[in-house]
Amino acid sequence: MGSVCIEIIEGNPHLRSLLGWHLQQLEYRVHQAASIYQAREVFLSHQPTLVVLDADLPDGDGIEFCRWLHRQQQPLILMLSARNSEGDIVAGLKAGADDYLSKPFGMQEFLARVEALIRRKRTPTAPAYLDYGTLQIDLVQRRVRFQGEFIDLTPQEFSLLYVLAQAGGVPLSRSELLRRAWPDAIDNPRTIDTHVLSLRKKVELDPRQPNLIQTIRNVGYRFNMEILNSNISQSQTTKLARERFSNQRSTLSSSQV
């Protein structure tokens, strides 16, 4: 079982350590997180097969984080919660959990649930298509459609955009982007800057003031998921900008007569 990675996201440090110890005795590789912030970092770094998720975390809603995990289209999710009403269980399962275990629970039942989920895990297949609202990434044909238009990207630009988008708005360092988006080992982090600049010229309304691929000082870059939900498309925004420019020119011309 050493090839199976499990992430435990649990706010109670004693329970978190206990669950981790028992799973390690079964030779699972275990990584732990005490908050949603830590959980995102652990997940993106280790891509676990199974996530054991506490529904009641100190810094956010476990149900909402479960939805984020489910959108990654990768992990199995076992939700733990002290809330055991039918409505709570249904909410957890609808959010994307594959199983729901009410607290308190016995360790043998927990381990049996984990093993049952792992058995269900078939050979992983990469998703063929990712939909982020106004951004669609076709992983089979390696095409990107943004704001209703296909964008012509180089293979490396495509990989970089995919990794940034899959991170769900979490900032990624240059070294992390090199590790995940480049097929060969490269030891020059500034390579990322060059490709980001090129990518911005193709997907940003104004590459000099980028809104979609944001620079995070002393960290790296993040993908601005919020802008994808904007009701005004890039083409509409461009049209509005041109109309404002035309109006300004007309006003200037009138004032000079």
C-alpha positions as a LaTeX table, in Angstrom:
\begin{tabular}{lrrr}
\hline
Residue & $x$ (\AA) & $y$ (\AA) & $z$ (\AA) \\
\hline
Met1 & 0.00 & 0.00 & 0.00 \\
Gly2 & 3.04 & 2.25 & 0.02 \\
Ser3 & 2.08 & 3.69 & $-3.35$ \\
Val4 & $-1.24$ & 4.99 & $-1.99$ \\
Cys5 & $-1.05$ & 8.53 & $-0.61$ \\
Ile6 & $-3.65$ & 9.73 & 1.93 \\
Glu7 & $-4.13$ & 13.29 & 3.15 \\
Ile8 & $-5.74$ & 13.81 & 6.55 \\
Ile9 & $-7.37$ & 17.21 & 7.08 \\
Glu10 & $-8.48$ & 17.31 & 10.70 \\
Gly11 & $-8.64$ & 20.21 & 13.14 \\
Asn12 & $-8.24$ & 18.04 & 16.26 \\
Pro13 & $-4.47$ & 17.39 & 16.60 \\
His14 & $-4.92$ & 14.26 & 18.74 \\
Leu15 & $-7.39$ & 12.65 & 16.34 \\
Arg16 & $-5.30$ & 13.70 & 13.35 \\
Ser17 & $-2.18$ & 12.05 & 14.78 \\
Leu18 & $-4.08$ & 8.92 & 15.79 \\
Leu19 & $-5.61$ & 8.45 & 12.34 \\
Gly20 & $-2.25$ & 9.08 & 10.70 \\
Trp21 & $-0.47$ & 6.55 & 12.92 \\
His22 & $-2.96$ & 3.77 & 12.18 \\
Leu23 & $-2.85$ & 4.42 & 8.44 \\
Gln24 & 0.93 & 4.37 & 8.49 \\
Gln25 & 0.84 & 0.97 & 10.19 \\
Leu26 & $-0.97$ & $-0.26$ & 7.08 \\
Glu27 & 1.89 & 1.23 & 5.01 \\
Tyr28 & $-0.07$ & 4.09 & 3.51 \\
Arg29 & 1.87 & 7.26 & 2.80 \\
Val30 & 0.23 & 9.91 & 4.98 \\
His31 & 0.33 & 13.70 & 4.92 \\
Gln32 & $-1.52$ & 15.82 & 7.45 \\
Ala33 & $-3.08$ & 19.28 & 7.51 \\
Ala34 & $-4.80$ & 21.19 & 10.30 \\
Ser35 & $-6.52$ & 23.88 & 8.21 \\
Ile36 & $-7.87$ & 24.59 & 4.75 \\
Tyr37 & $-4.83$ & 26.75 & 3.96 \\
Gln38 & $-2.45$ & 23.90 & 4.78 \\
Ala39 & $-4.75$ & 21.38 & 3.08 \\
Arg40 & $-4.56$ & 23.13 & $-0.30$ \\
Glu41 & $-0.77$ & 23.23 & $-0.16$ \\
Val42 & $-0.51$ & 19.56 & 0.82 \\
Phe43 & $-2.99$ & 18.50 & $-1.84$ \\
Leu44 & $-1.28$ & 20.40 & $-4.66$ \\
Ser45 & 2.14 & 19.13 & $-3.60$ \\
His46 & 1.31 & 15.45 & $-3.11$ \\
Gln47 & $-1.86$ & 14.77 & $-5.17$ \\
Pro48 & $-3.25$ & 12.17 & $-2.71$ \\
Thr49 & $-5.39$ & 9.23 & $-3.78$ \\
Leu50 & $-7.70$ & 9.68 & $-0.78$ \\
Val51 & $-8.52$ & 12.74 & 1.31 \\
Val52 & $-9.89$ & 12.27 & 4.83 \\
Leu53 & $-11.70$ & 15.56 & 5.41 \\
Asp54 & $-13.07$ & 17.00 & 8.64 \\
Ala55 & $-16.27$ & 18.91 & 7.84 \\
Asp56 & $-15.65$ & 21.36 & 10.72 \\
Leu57 & $-12.32$ & 23.09 & 10.21 \\
Pro58 & $-11.05$ & 26.09 & 12.18 \\
Asp59 & $-10.49$ & 28.39 & 9.19 \\
Gly60 & $-13.36$ & 27.58 & 6.85 \\
Asp61 & $-16.19$ & 25.38 & 5.68 \\
Gly62 & $-15.21$ & 21.75 & 5.08 \\
Ile63 & $-18.22$ & 21.29 & 2.79 \\
Glu64 & $-17.06$ & 24.12 & 0.52 \\
Phe65 & $-13.53$ & 22.74 & 0.51 \\
Cys66 & $-14.98$ & 19.34 & $-0.40$ \\
Arg67 & $-16.52$ & 20.96 & $-3.48$ \\
Trp68 & $-13.11$ & 22.37 & $-4.43$ \\
Leu69 & $-11.51$ & 18.94 & $-4.02$ \\
His70 & $-14.24$ & 17.34 & $-6.12$ \\
Arg71 & $-13.59$ & 19.81 & $-8.94$ \\
Gln72 & $-10.00$ & 18.57 & $-9.11$ \\
Gln73 & $-11.44$ & 15.30 & $-10.49$ \\
Gln74 & $-8.78$ & 13.23 & $-8.76$ \\
Pro75 & $-9.17$ & 12.21 & $-5.11$ \\
Leu76 & $-11.53$ & 9.98 & $-3.23$ \\
Ile77 & $-13.02$ & 11.86 & $-0.26$ \\
Leu78 & $-13.97$ & 10.42 & 3.12 \\
Met79 & $-15.74$ & 13.09 & 5.15 \\
Leu80 & $-15.68$ & 13.04 & 8.95 \\
Ser81 & $-18.18$ & 15.08 & 10.96 \\
Ala82 & $-19.80$ & 15.35 & 14.38 \\
Arg83 & $-22.97$ & 16.34 & 12.54 \\
Asn84 & $-24.89$ & 13.17 & 11.82 \\
Ser85 & $-28.36$ & 14.24 & 10.72 \\
Glu86 & $-29.66$ & 12.99 & 7.39 \\
Gly87 & $-29.48$ & 16.52 & 5.99 \\
Asp88 & $-25.80$ & 16.88 & 6.97 \\
Ile89 & $-24.90$ & 13.53 & 5.43 \\
Val90 & $-26.75$ & 14.36 & 2.21 \\
Ala91 & $-25.02$ & 17.75 & 2.03 \\
Gly92 & $-21.61$ & 16.12 & 2.37 \\
Leu93 & $-22.29$ & 13.51 & $-0.28$ \\
Lys94 & $-23.72$ & 16.10 & $-2.68$ \\
Ala95 & $-20.60$ & 18.23 & $-2.17$ \\
Gly96 & $-18.53$ & 15.38 & $-3.60$ \\
Ala97 & $-17.69$ & 13.10 & $-0.67$ \\
Asp98 & $-17.48$ & 9.41 & $-1.59$ \\
Asp99 & $-18.28$ & 8.34 & 1.99 \\
Tyr100 & $-19.40$ & 10.02 & 5.22 \\
Leu101 & $-18.42$ & 8.85 & 8.70 \\
Ser102 & $-20.06$ & 10.37 & 11.78 \\
Lys103 & $-18.05$ & 11.13 & 14.92 \\
Pro104 & $-17.43$ & 9.42 & 17.25 \\
Phe105 & $-16.42$ & 6.31 & 15.36 \\
Gly106 & $-14.38$ & 3.19 & 15.99 \\
Met107 & $-10.90$ & 2.91 & 14.51 \\
Gln108 & $-11.64$ & $-0.44$ & 12.88 \\
Glu109 & $-14.66$ & 1.02 & 11.11 \\
Phe110 & $-12.57$ & 3.97 & 9.92 \\
Leu111 & $-9.86$ & 1.70 & 8.53 \\
Ala112 & $-12.45$ & $-0.52$ & 6.87 \\
Arg113 & $-14.02$ & 2.52 & 5.18 \\
Val114 & $-10.60$ & 3.65 & 3.94 \\
Glu115 & $-9.77$ & 0.21 & 2.56 \\
Ala116 & $-13.16$ & $-0.04$ & 0.86 \\
Leu117 & $-12.64$ & 3.30 & $-0.86$ \\
Ile118 & $-9.15$ & 2.37 & $-1.98$ \\
Arg119 & $-10.49$ & $-0.85$ & $-3.52$ \\
Arg120 & $-12.96$ & 1.23 & $-5.51$ \\
Lys121 & $-10.19$ & 3.30 & $-6.98$ \\
Arg122 & $-9.69$ & 2.15 & $-10.55$ \\
Thr123 & $-6.72$ & 2.91 & $-12.74$ \\
Pro124 & $-6.69$ & 6.70 & $-12.82$ \\
Thr125 & $-7.62$ & 8.31 & $-16.10$ \\
Ala126 & $-6.91$ & 11.93 & $-16.83$ \\
Pro127 & $-9.98$ & 14.11 & $-17.36$ \\
Ala128 & $-10.59$ & 14.93 & $-21.01$ \\
Tyr129 & $-12.02$ & 18.39 & $-20.46$ \\
Leu130 & $-11.87$ & 21.01 & $-17.72$ \\
Asp131 & $-14.52$ & 23.71 & $-17.48$ \\
Tyr132 & $-13.82$ & 26.82 & $-15.40$ \\
Gly133 & $-16.76$ & 28.88 & $-16.63$ \\
Thr134 & $-15.40$ & 31.27 & $-19.25$ \\
Leu135 & $-12.26$ & 29.15 & $-19.59$ \\
Gln136 & $-12.37$ & 25.65 & $-21.10$ \\
Ile137 & $-9.29$ & 23.45 & $-21.37$ \\
Asp138 & $-9.45$ & 20.48 & $-23.76$ \\
Leu139 & $-6.79$ & 18.03 & $-22.51$ \\
Val140 & $-7.19$ & 15.65 & $-25.45$ \\
Gln141 & $-6.74$ & 18.13 & $-28.30$ \\
Arg142 & $-4.76$ & 20.50 & $-26.05$ \\
Arg143 & $-6.86$ & 23.50 & $-26.98$ \\
Val144 & $-8.00$ & 26.41 & $-24.85$ \\
Arg145 & $-11.15$ & 28.42 & $-25.28$ \\
Phe146 & $-11.36$ & 31.67 & $-23.31$ \\
Gln147 & $-14.22$ & 34.14 & $-23.33$ \\
Gly148 & $-15.79$ & 32.21 & $-26.24$ \\
Glu149 & $-12.72$ & 32.26 & $-28.49$ \\
Phe150 & $-10.01$ & 29.67 & $-29.14$ \\
Ile151 & $-6.54$ & 30.81 & $-28.06$ \\
Asp152 & $-3.48$ & 29.69 & $-30.02$ \\
Leu153 & $-0.94$ & 28.50 & $-27.42$ \\
Thr154 & 2.42 & 26.77 & $-27.69$ \\
Pro155 & 2.67 & 23.37 & $-25.95$ \\
Gln156 & 4.58 & 24.92 & $-23.04$ \\
Glu157 & 2.12 & 27.80 & $-22.68$ \\
Phe158 & $-0.71$ & 25.27 & $-22.59$ \\
Ser159 & 0.96 & 23.27 & $-19.80$ \\
Leu160 & 1.65 & 26.41 & $-17.80$ \\
Leu161 & $-1.93$ & 27.67 & $-18.12$ \\
Tyr162 & $-3.30$ & 24.24 & $-17.15$ \\
Val163 & $-1.17$ & 24.02 & $-13.99$ \\
Leu164 & $-2.09$ & 27.57 & $-12.94$ \\
Ala165 & $-5.80$ & 26.98 & $-13.54$ \\
Gln166 & $-5.83$ & 23.61 & $-11.77$ \\
Ala167 & $-4.38$ & 25.24 & $-8.65$ \\
Gly168 & $-7.75$ & 26.96 & $-8.19$ \\
Gly169 & $-6.37$ & 30.40 & $-7.33$ \\
Val170 & $-3.62$ & 29.18 & $-4.97$ \\
Pro171 & $-0.32$ & 31.03 & $-5.59$ \\
Leu172 & 2.43 & 28.82 & $-6.99$ \\
Ser173 & 6.14 & 29.56 & $-6.77$ \\
Arg174 & 8.32 & 29.62 & $-9.85$ \\
Ser175 & 10.11 & 26.46 & $-8.75$ \\
Glu176 & 6.76 & 24.69 & $-8.25$ \\
Leu177 & 5.58 & 25.75 & $-11.71$ \\
Leu178 & 8.81 & 24.48 & $-13.23$ \\
Arg179 & 8.40 & 21.15 & $-11.46$ \\
Arg180 & 4.79 & 20.65 & $-12.51$ \\
Ala181 & 4.56 & 22.30 & $-15.94$ \\
Trp182 & 7.92 & 21.52 & $-17.56$ \\
Pro183 & 8.70 & 18.04 & $-18.94$ \\
Asp184 & 12.45 & 18.39 & $-18.26$ \\
Ala185 & 14.33 & 19.58 & $-15.23$ \\
Ile186 & 15.18 & 23.29 & $-15.53$ \\
Asp187 & 17.08 & 25.18 & $-12.86$ \\
Asn188 & 16.31 & 28.71 & $-14.04$ \\
Pro189 & 13.10 & 29.99 & $-12.37$ \\
Arg190 & 13.14 & 33.10 & $-14.58$ \\
Thr191 & 12.08 & 30.85 & $-17.46$ \\
Ile192 & 8.62 & 31.08 & $-15.89$ \\
Asp193 & 8.59 & 34.87 & $-16.21$ \\
Thr194 & 9.28 & 34.69 & $-19.94$ \\
His195 & 6.46 & 32.23 & $-20.57$ \\
Val196 & 4.03 & 34.10 & $-18.32$ \\
Leu197 & 4.74 & 37.28 & $-20.28$ \\
Ser198 & 4.03 & 35.45 & $-23.54$ \\
Leu199 & 0.87 & 33.87 & $-22.12$ \\
Arg200 & $-0.43$ & 37.21 & $-20.87$ \\
Lys201 & $-0.18$ & 38.67 & $-24.36$ \\
Lys202 & $-2.69$ & 36.05 & $-25.51$ \\
Val203 & $-5.21$ & 35.93 & $-22.66$ \\
Glu204 & $-5.08$ & 39.36 & $-21.01$ \\
Leu205 & $-7.05$ & 42.42 & $-22.12$ \\
Asp206 & $-4.07$ & 44.59 & $-21.15$ \\
Pro207 & $-0.86$ & 42.53 & $-20.64$ \\
Arg208 & 0.74 & 45.51 & $-18.87$ \\
Gln209 & $-1.99$ & 45.38 & $-16.22$ \\
Pro210 & $-2.79$ & 41.67 & $-16.00$ \\
Asn211 & $-5.94$ & 40.56 & $-14.21$ \\
Leu212 & $-6.09$ & 36.86 & $-15.06$ \\
Ile213 & $-2.52$ & 35.74 & $-14.28$ \\
Gln214 & $-1.51$ & 37.73 & $-11.25$ \\
Thr215 & 1.99 & 38.25 & $-9.86$ \\
Ile216 & 2.24 & 37.50 & $-6.13$ \\
Arg217 & 5.21 & 39.34 & $-4.71$ \\
Asn218 & 7.92 & 37.13 & $-3.18$ \\
Val219 & 5.90 & 34.03 & $-4.13$ \\
Gly220 & 5.22 & 33.58 & $-7.84$ \\
Tyr221 & 1.95 & 33.61 & $-9.77$ \\
Arg222 & $-1.71$ & 32.79 & $-9.22$ \\
Phe223 & $-4.66$ & 32.30 & $-11.53$ \\
Asn224 & $-7.51$ & 34.71 & $-10.79$ \\
Met225 & $-10.52$ & 32.37 & $-10.76$ \\
Glu226 & $-12.87$ & 35.19 & $-9.76$ \\
Ile227 & $-12.48$ & 37.02 & $-13.05$ \\
Leu228 & $-13.72$ & 33.95 & $-14.95$ \\
Asn229 & $-17.14$ & 34.46 & $-13.41$ \\
Ser230 & $-17.38$ & 38.03 & $-14.63$ \\
Asn231 & $-20.58$ & 38.79 & $-16.52$ \\
Ile232 & $-18.72$ & 40.96 & $-19.02$ \\
Ser233 & $-16.71$ & 38.99 & $-21.55$ \\
Gln234 & $-13.33$ & 40.09 & $-22.80$ \\
Ser235 & $-14.79$ & 41.00 & $-26.19$ \\
Gln236 & $-17.50$ & 43.06 & $-24.53$ \\
Thr237 & $-14.92$ & 44.81 & $-22.39$ \\
Thr238 & $-12.82$ & 45.57 & $-25.47$ \\
Lys239 & $-15.90$ & 46.95 & $-27.23$ \\
Leu240 & $-16.72$ & 49.19 & $-24.27$ \\
Ala241 & $-13.15$ & 50.46 & $-24.14$ \\
Arg242 & $-13.23$ & 51.29 & $-27.84$ \\
Glu243 & $-16.56$ & 53.08 & $-27.47$ \\
Arg244 & $-15.20$ & 55.16 & $-24.60$ \\
Phe245 & $-12.12$ & 56.03 & $-26.66$ \\
Ser246 & $-14.29$ & 57.02 & $-29.65$ \\
Asn247 & $-16.50$ & 59.18 & $-27.44$ \\
Gln248 & $-13.44$ & 60.89 & $-25.97$ \\
Arg249 & $-12.12$ & 61.63 & $-29.45$ \\
Ser250 & $-15.49$ & 63.02 & $-30.52$ \\
Thr251 & $-15.62$ & 65.24 & $-27.44$ \\
Leu252 & $-12.09$ & 66.54 & $-28.09$ \\
Ser253 & $-12.89$ & 67.20 & $-31.75$ \\
Ser254 & $-16.05$ & 69.13 & $-30.82$ \\
Ser255 & $-14.22$ & 71.24 & $-28.26$ \\
Gln256 & $-11.57$ & 72.19 & $-30.81$ \\
Val257 & $-14.10$ & 73.49 & $-33.39$ \\
\hline
\end{tabular}
